[in-house]
Amino acid sequence: MIKLGPQTSYKNIPGLHIRNILVPLDGSKNSKKSLLAAIHLAAEHEASLVVIYVMHSSEKKYRKDDFEDVPPSFIIEAKKLAMENKISFESRILTGDPGHSIVEYAHTHHVDLIVIGARGLSTFKKIFLGSVSHYVMQKADMPIVLIK
């Protein structure tokens, strides 16, 4: 049995090796909070940070090509915060179902930890409130930090 106390560091938990942290962002308040938590964890573990934004395939107002040269402002802000904290950073913009895309990316890119906001922005916000984080929690096979 492992006893965790106030002085316990994530570095001291046996078998927990965090090198790549995935943070899905959508510009919501909780996704911004998840970014701050991920930056803290990345600094503590000397890990790299991958920020992804998944445009739901039903979002007709944007196309993936719209962001090729200029990413959304929250990705620019994420990169700035990572650089200020000397965190290795990369970003990706994906199109599709957000939950599925996040899990698929995590499984195919050697992600050790996902840090995700509990509720974000959605075109179908009233119907699917919180469903992306719930889906990720059910389908991902790596540790997840859920930020509320």
Sequence and secondary structure as in RCSB ss.txt:
>XXXX:A:sequence
MIKLGPQTSYKNIPGLHIRNILVPLDGSKNSKKSLLAAIHLAAEHEASLVVIYVMHSSEKKYRKDDFEDVPPSFI
IEAKKLAMENKISFESRILTGDPGHSIVEYAHTHHVDLIVIGARGLSTFKKIFLGSVSHYVMQKADMPIVLIK
>XXXX:A:secstr
     TT  GGGSTT    EEEEE  SSHHHHHHHHHHHHHHHHHT EEEEEEEEETT TT  GGGGSSS  HHH
HHHHHHHHHTT  EEEEEEEE HHHHHHHHHHHTT SEEEEESS   TTHHHHTTHHHHHHHHH  S EEEE 
